[in-house]
Amino acid sequence: MRLVAVDAVAVATGLAAGMTLADARAVAPELVTRPAEPEADAAALAALARWCQRYSPWTAVDGDDGIIIESTGCDHLFAGEAAMLADMVTRLGRGGITVRPALAPTPGAAWALARFATPRAGEAGPVAPEGETMVRLAALPVAALRLPDETVEGLKRLGLHRIGALYRLPRAGLSRRFGGEPVRRLDQALGRVAEPLSPLQPGPEYRVRLDFGEPIGAPEDIARAAGRLLERLGAWLADVRCGSSRLELTAFRADGGVAAISVGCARASRDVAHWRRLFAERLAELDPGFGVDAMILAAPRTEPLAALQPTLDHGAAPADAVARLVDRLRNRLGGASVRVQRPGDSHLPERAVRLVPPPAGGTATDAWPGLADRPARPLRLLPVAEPVEALALAPDHPPHGFRWRRVAFRVAAAEGPERIAPEWWQDMAPPDTEAAETRDYYRVETTDGRCFWLCRTGLHDRGDGTRPPRWLLHGVF
């Protein structure tokens, strides 16, 4: 068993990470230890990387103890690079987290400076301006190039202790002696070779930010701030003639936590009023904690959006109104709770309709077959047709009375029958099942004004010895 991490008091006692527990107790008998939890450490580091998105949308976990932030284009939001590093150190320090930040043109150079360089006077962390990377790295040990331990030891045996010593060596000889890793790592640190990195999530192309001098927590303040962000993002999207089908609102709390909500649209939009209504129903889910000191609104999914022609009274077109209704229902009830009916691949009533998610435009485009020639169908279809006791004057006549769910009904008027044959491609179905029987449907109106959809299964004159016809109630008008 070995020590994974030690605090400042343990370091002052002479302990270090990697030391065996037996040796550590021999040095410090009063040592207090806790089992290491690498999974929890990784989860905490990922949470910290998400928190760092307040500085840039492009953040990634680097190993077991590092975070890489691509801050290009974000420094001016914090009054410069030095101010950004100082703000980062101050905020993390309030949460009891000690960090060694560094800023450089490449990930490799930033990694080396953060772990091996000493900041200059007045700096929160080492900074290597553009064009000075070689100078800042020259005095650092060769271990700062992220090389394997055996490679580092081999370089030291040859007297190559500093990175600057590698600048003057022939690259071919260095590769023959130690492989291509030292040359590759050196080129990555100096920016000669690209180093691809994968962020926690792809950075949105359109993103607006709002900082507060004092943390806010009142619901009306949060709603007002969200409205300002929506107006700024809507104006930006209008300038580039784009719309978004999804918006994400992230609140960075003063206690170091991050709260986020998102809303979506059936079709891309940049209508600020519509987005405001969608967010109004979700802002209550945003937990401000002890206050929010920054909010970011991002559009992760955008697409070109041409101008739409409104109605003469400047209202939304009918199709657009349906799409907005779908958006509000989805955000209130959940995406899985909103479905539309589309034609099924069967003429049987229980299989003629299928429920699918709403299309992107909010309205269906494919037509329903045979609607003009088909008799009226009930809007409410029972999941399973229920048996009824019916009495008809003749075998092929509509019923003049029936009993359903222990309630007797008397028929005042009837229309039908509408004959529905079984599916011809289901020849393998047993002949005594309802799927293989012909149905005669009747629309009946009872004396109390209620309308039902009754059907009689089977034929009286088939004489095949199967079960006799039955009456079923399949729908209610």
N, C-alpha and C positions, 0 to 999 in steps of 0.2 A: 504494500500500500504506500502511495506517494502523495505528497502535498500537491494539490492542483493550483491553489491560489493562497496567497498570504496577505495580511494587512500590514499597515505601516509599523505597528508595534512589533509584529513578528519579524519584519525585516530588520528592525533595529536590534533585535535579539540575536540575529545571525541566521535566521531561517530563510529559505528561498523555495520557490516552486520547483518541483522535481525531486526534492529531497525525500528520502524514505521516511515513513512515520516513525520507525524505531530510532533513526538518527536524530529526527526532530525532537523526540521526547528526551533523548539523552542531552540535547542542548538546552531544552526548555521543558523541564518536567511538568510545569503548570500549564502546558499548552492545551487549549480547548479547541476541539475539531468538530466539524459537521460533515456528514457524507456529501460528496459532490453530486450535483443534479444537472448533468449536461443537457438533458431535454428542456428543463426549465430555463437554463441559461440561454439556450438557443431561442426559446420563445420570448424571453425578455429582450434579447438583442434584436429580434425581429420587430417587437413592439417599439423599441427605441428607434429603429430605422423608419418606422411609419411616422413616429413623432418628428423625425428630421425632415419630413416632407413639408414642414412649415417653411423651410429654407429653399427647397427645390422639389419639384415633382419627381425628380430622378434620384432615387436612393437605392442602395443595395447593401446587403450584409456581406462583409469581407472576413472570411475565416471565423474564428471563435470569439474574437474580441474587437472587431473593427467594423466600421460603416463607411462606405464611399458615397459621397454626395457630388453629383454633377451640378455645379453652381454656375455654369456659364449662362449669362444673361439674367441672373438673379441677384448678383452682388449689389446692383444699384438700389434695390429695394431696401437695403440695410445700410445705406450710406457708405458703401465700399467694402472691400474684402476684409480689411482689418476690423471694421466695426461688426461685420457679420460673425467673425470668429469670436470676438469679445462677447457678443450677445449669446452665442451658443454656449460658451464656457460658463457665463453667468447663470443662464437658465438651467443648465444641467447641474451646476453646483448647488442651486437651491433645492434640487431633489436628491442631493447626496451622491451625485455621480461625478467622479473625477475623470476627465478626458484629456487626451493629448491631441489637439487639432493641428492640422497643417494644410496648407493650400499650395498647389503646384499645377502646372499645365497637364500633367499626366497622372494616372492612378498610381503607377509605380513610384514616381518621385514623391507624391503625397504620402504613400505608405512609408517610404524611407525616412522622410522628414518627421513624420508623426512619431516614429518609434526610436529614432537615433539622433535627431537634431535638437539643439537647444534654441528656444526663441530668443530673438534679440530684445534689447531693452524696449519696453513699451508694447511688445507684441504679445497677443494671447496665444499665438502658436507660430511656428516657422512658416514663412511665406517665400516662395520662389517665384518672382515675377517672370513674365515671358522673356526668354532670352538669357536668363541667369540660372537655368536648371543645372547645367554642367558645373558651374562654380559652387552652387550650394551642395551638390552631391559629392564633390571631389573629396571632401574631408571626412565623409562618413565611412564606417567600416563596410567591408564587402558583404557582410551579412544583411545589410540594408537592401540588397538586390533580390531578396526573397529566394536565396539559393539553398540547396540541401546542405545539411551540416557537414557531410563528408567533402562536398565541394569547397565549402568555406575553409575547412581545415587544410585541404590541399593547397589552396591559394595562400594561406598564411605560411605554410612550410616553405613556399617559394619567396616569402618576403612581401607578398601582395596583400597588405593589410587594409588599404584604403581604396575606395572606388576610383579615385583619380589615378592610381597606379595602373588601372586597366586601360585608360585612355590611350597610353603610348604603346601598348603591346600589339603585335601583329594578330589580327583576328583569326587567321588561319591556324596559327600555332596554338592559340588559346583554345580553339575548338577541337584540335587534335588531342590536346592534353586533358581537357575536362568535358568534352562534348559540347553541344550547341547551346546548353542552358545558360552559361554566363553571358555569352554574346546576345542571346535573345532577351534576357532580362535587362541587360544594359540598354539595348535598343528600345525596349518598352519604356524604361524610365526616362530616356532622353527624347522620346516621341518619334523615333525613327521607324518603329513598327507599331501598328495599331493594336490595342488591347481591348477586345470586345468584352463588355460586361452586361449582365442581365439585371435590370432593376426589379424591385418588388412588383411593380406593375407598370405597363407602358405609360409614359408621361402624356397627359392630354395636350393637344395642340393649342387649345383655347382655355385660359385659366386666368381668373381675376382674384385679387387678394384685398383684404381690408384689415388693417391693424387698428387697435384701440389703445388710447393712452392709459385707460384704466379698464380692468376686466368688466365685462357686462354679463348679466345673468337674467334680467327681467325678460319675460316672453315678448313684450312689446318692443324692447330694444333689439332682441335677436331677430324679430320679424322685420324691423326697420332696416337692420343691417343686411339681411337676406334680400330685401327689396332693392337696396342700392346695388348689391352685387348683380342681381338679375338685370337691372337697367344697363349696367356697364357691359355685361356679357352680351345682352341683346343688341346693343349698339355695335359692338365689335363684330358679331355675326352678320349684322345687316351690312356693315361695310364690306365684308368679304363675300357677301351673298351666299351664306351657308346657314344651315339649320342643324339642330341637334335632336336626337331621339332619346337622349339620356343626360341628366345633369346630376352632379354629385356635390353636396355641400358638406364641407369638413370644418369642424370647430376645434381649435386648439385651446385646451383649458389651461388655466393658470397653475393647476396642480400637476401638470405634465401629462394628463390624459388627452385622448383624442376621441371625439364623437363625430359620427358621420351619418348622413341620410342621403338617399337618392330617390329620384322620381324618373319615370319614363313616359314616353309618348308612343302611340301607335304609328305616327308618322313624324318625320323631322319637322321641327317648328322653331321659330325664334320669336314667338308672340309672348312678350313679357307678361301681359295680363293673364294669359293661360298658365304660364309657368308659376306665377304668383299664387293662383288658385290651387294648383297642385301642391305646392310647398306648404300652403296654409294648413292643409290637412295632415302634414307630417312633421311640422316644426315642434309639436308637443313631444315627439319622440327624441328630440335632441337634448341630451342631458348636459346642462352647462356646468355642473359641478360647483366649484367655488368661483366660477366666473370664466369667461372666454376672452382671451386677449388677441385672437386673430381668427379670421374666417376666410376660407378659400372656396370658390365656386368654380368647378371644372366641367367641361363638356367632353367626355371621353370619346363619344361617337358623333361625328359630324359628317355632313354630306352637302353637296351643292343644292341650294333651294332657290328656285325662281320665285318672283313675286306672284302672289295669288290675286285673282280678280274677285273682290267682294261683291255683295249684292248692292242694289241701288241705295239702300239705307245704311250702307257701310257695315252691315253685319256679315257674319261668316256664311259661306256657302253651305248648302245642306250636307254635302259629304264631309266638309270640314267640321261641321257641328256634331255629326255622328262620331267622328274621330275624337273630338274633345270629350264627348260623353264617355267613350270607351276609356280614355286616359284617366278620367276621374274615378270611374268604377274600378279600374285596375289598381290605382294607387290606394284606394280606400279598402278594397276587399282582397287584394292580392291578384297577381297575374293568373294564377291557376283557377280563380273563381269566375272569370269572365270568359264566356264561350259564345260562339254563334252557330246557328244551324246551317248545315250544308247538305246537299243531296247525297244520299247513300247509294250503294250499288245494288239495290234491291227494290222491288215494287211492293213488298210486304210492308205494312205500316210500321211495324216495330223495328224494321231495318232500313226504312227509307230516309232516315234522318241521322246524321252524325254530328257530334259537337266538336268543334275545332277552335283553336285560338283565333281571335279577330285578325284579319289581314292587316298589312301595314297601313293601308289607306283608311282603315276603320270601317269599311263597307265591303260587302261581298260583291264580286264581279261575275261569277259564273251563274248562269240562269238555271232555274228549276225546270226540269223537263215535264211536259204534259200538264202544266197548270191550267191552261185555257180549257182543255177538254175534260178535265177530271172533276167529279163532284166535290162539294165542299168537305173538308176534313176538319175534325175538331182540333183546337189549339192545345187542349190538354189531353194527352194520350196516357193511359195508365201504363205503368211499367210492365205489368203482366195482365193480360185480359182476364177478367174475373167472371166466373160462372154465374148465371142468373137462371131463375125458373120462369120461363115464358110460356104463354098460351096463345096459339095462333088459330084462326078459323080454318086454315088449310095448311098442309105441309109446306107449300111454297109461298105462303102469305106472310106479311109482316105481323108481329105480335100485336094484340090489342090490350095486353097487360103483362106485367112481369114483376118479379120480386128480386130485389138486390139488397144485400146486406140487411136482410130481415125487414126491409121496408117495401111495401107493395105500391106499385105505380100503375096508373091506368093511362093507356095511350090515346091521345086525342087526334093525332095526325102522324102519318108515316110517309117516308119517301124512300124508294129503292126498288129492287136491290142493286147494289154495286158489286158485281162478281169479281173476286180476286183469286186467280188460279195459283196453285203452288209454283215454286221456282222450278223450272224444267231441268235446271242443271243439278238439282238436289235429288236425283233419282235414287240415290243410295239411302235416303231417309226411310225409316220403317213406315209402311203404309198406314198404320193406325195412329200416327202422331199428327199433331196439328200442322206441322210444317209441310206435310204431304197432303193436306186436305184442302178442298176448295171452300172458299168463304163467300157468303152473301151478306153484305153490310147494309143496314137500314139506319136512316136518320129519323128518329122518333121524337115527338113532342108530347109530354104528359099533360094531364089536365091541370096541373099546378104551374105550367109554363116552363118546365125544365126540359132541356134537349140532351139526348144521349145518342151514342153511336153503338148500335148493337150488331152482332154478327152471328150467323148460323154456320157452323162448321160441318163439312161433309154434305153428301147428296143423299136424298131419300131413295133414289132408284138405282144405285150402283150395284146392290145385291151381291157384294163380295164378302159378306159375313163379318165385316169389321163393325166397330161400335157405331151406334146410331148417331144422327146429327145432334149437336149441342148448341145451346145459346150462350153467348158470352157478351159482356159489356167491355168495350175497348177504349172508349173515350167519352169526354163530356164537353159539350159546346158551351 
